[in-house]
Amino acid sequence: MKAIRLHAFGGPRALRYEEAPVPVPAPGEVLVRVRAAGLNPPDWYVREGMPGVPDAFKPSFDLPLIPGTDVSGVVAAVADDVRTFAPGDEVMGLLRFPDPMQSGAYAEYVTAPAGDLALKPAGVDHVHAAALPMSGLTAWQYLIDVGHDRPSPFQEARHRPVRLDDTTTVLVNGAGGGVGHLALQLAAWKGARTIAVASGAHERFLRELGADAYIDYTRERPEDVVRDVDVVLDAVGGPTSRRFLPALKRGGSLFPVYVGEFDEEENARFGVTVTGTQVRANGAQLAELAALVDAGTVRVAVDSVHPLAQARAAHERAAEGHLQGKIVLTVD
């Protein structure tokens, strides 16, 4: 089969389009003929060898490796013990995440644990199905239901979503990106008032997705103009995430998707809970998300589409930033 492989870590040019062996499904697994694969930040972290990550948290990688975890395709074969899927089924999934973070989705064929997969609705094409799994499950597990009891490796506190209804206000920072635009819609689906934070270029797009209020961060700082928010989902996260503490009401919650730098005493002074979780593969939750997409309740935005052979160009687009939705690779 054709696949994208890494023989050494580096920039986009480290991605090689070449021949690779077709994988064989182990017990409990399905062989999927890939039609599309979604890109996610862990893909370029793996490509670079995860620089800056402490050795204690860095997984071991065996080169050459095929990156990618988000997939949509058609079942080609199943292991003898698999009863939930059959050849010919159209499926989608986040594969094996977070271990080992390179599950081989950038290829014509990939094996997948049956429990990581959901049936792809007939009304959702492979491109949009491949764009959903990691970003959609991240938004779901932060805002709706964690779905697992695995602690985050980055904190002791367990993450618990807040009950969302028409009495709550949710601010989504980085609302134009993969996680952000889906989180915004899930909060609105639950009836919450939503505030989208992104650059001005995304305003029309996010208003169409249901944002009740919009803040262009290039013109004003959201922490200066927003108060008494119940939940901040910071899809950007990182060292600056603590700046949202003043925007929250006492008893509010700040959920940084990427690890932030916080002081427990400061959090207590504001009366705010700060927690996160690490997204995990979950076929049952993905099926619920797929049903919302199929019904038109949630829209999956695609920033750009590239053939598998042009994975380098796709990674270069990701490095430019300011994405509106997801980047997807297609496989003929």
Secondary structure, DSSP 4 states (H G I P E B T S, - for coil): -EEEEESS--SGGGEEEEE-PPP-PPTTEEEEEEEEEE--HHHHHHHTT-TTS-TTTPPP-PSSB----EEEEEEEEE-TT--S--TT-EEEEE-STTSSS----SBSEEEEEGGGEEEPPTTS-HHHHHHSHHHHHHHHHHHT-----PPPTT-SSPP-PPP-STT-EEEEETTTSHHHHHHHHHHHHTT-EEEEEE-GGGHHHHHHTT-SEEEETTTS-HHHH--SEEEEEESS-STTGGGGGGGEEEEEEEEESS-----HHHHHHHT-EE--------HHHHHHHHHHHHTTSS---EEEEEEGGGHHHHHHHHHH---SSEEEEE--
